[in-house]
Amino acid sequence: MNNYKYAFMLANIIESGGNLKFDIPFPIYSQNISYNNRNFYTYIDKSLKDCEVLVYFAYDINDEAKVKEFKGYLGDDWSVVQKIEKVMEKWAVKKEDALAVSVQDKVEPTKTVVTKYDGADKDETVHPYKGE
């Protein structure tokens, strides 16, 4: 049985004892950080100190009450989370760009040809870690 759940939150990165950490009152077991349309996967980049970031994280189901009470908790449903204005300030990559294909031009090998995704959902914001 899986004892972990995943969710999104907005959290600040603070310095404590010379290390960077989130300003959260519960432990997390994995994190993926998004800020300024960039992903920072399993580490906290020193340039993010004192910044509010979007975090996709795993937590113990026994801590669920603490997690949901946290002021920055956003839930686990990307279709809802992606519509929050503060989230869009950190991550606003559309499927049109995220699912684009790049290939080397056959006539001019130093040139790259980019074909943007043109599906009906191209204007939707892509999930920062699942690419959907």
FENBELVEN-V374867 format. One record per backbone hydrogen bond with DSSP energy under -1.0 kcal/mol. NH is the residue of the N-H (numbers start at 0). CO is the residue of the C=O. E is the energy in kcal/mol with one decimal. If there is no record, write none. Layout:
BEGIN
nh=(NH | NH)
co=(CO | CO)
e=(E | E)
END
This chain:
BEGIN
nh=(4 | 6 | 7 | 8 | 9 | 10 | 12 | 13 | 15 | 18 | 20 | 22 | 23 | 28 | 31 | 32 | 33 | 34 | 36 | 37 | 39 | 47 | 48 | 49 | 50 | 52 | 53 | 54 | 55 | 56 | 57 | 58 | 60 | 62 | 63 | 66 | 67 | 68 | 72 | 73 | 79 | 80 | 81 | 82 | 83 | 87 | 88 | 89 | 90 | 94 | 95 | 97 | 98 | 99 | 100 | 102 | 104 | 110 | 112 | 114 | 116 | 121 | 123 | 125 | 130)
co=(58 | 56 | 74 | 54 | 71 | 52 | 50 | 20 | 18 | 15 | 13 | 11 | 21 | 57 | 55 | 39 | 53 | 37 | 89 | 34 | 32 | 44 | 45 | 12 | 47 | 10 | 33 | 8 | 31 | 6 | 29 | 4 | 2 | 59 | 60 | 62 | 63 | 64 | 69 | 7 | 76 | 76 | 77 | 79 | 80 | 83 | 84 | 86 | 86 | 123 | 121 | 93 | 94 | 96 | 114 | 112 | 110 | 107 | 102 | 100 | 95 | 118 | 120 | 92 | 126)
e=(-2.3 | -1.9 | -3.1 | -1.9 | -2.1 | -2.1 | -1.9 | -3.1 | -3.3 | -1.6 | -2.5 | -1.8 | -1.4 | -2.7 | -1.8 | -2.7 | -2.9 | -2.2 | -2.9 | -1.2 | -3.3 | -2.4 | -1.4 | -3.1 | -2.1 | -3.0 | -2.4 | -3.0 | -2.6 | -2.6 | -1.8 | -2.5 | -2.8 | -2.2 | -1.3 | -2.5 | -2.6 | -1.4 | -1.9 | -2.6 | -1.5 | -2.6 | -2.7 | -1.5 | -1.9 | -1.9 | -1.2 | -1.3 | -2.6 | -2.5 | -2.1 | -2.5 | -2.5 | -1.3 | -2.5 | -2.3 | -3.0 | -2.6 | -3.3 | -3.0 | -1.8 | -1.8 | -2.1 | -2.7 | -1.5)
END
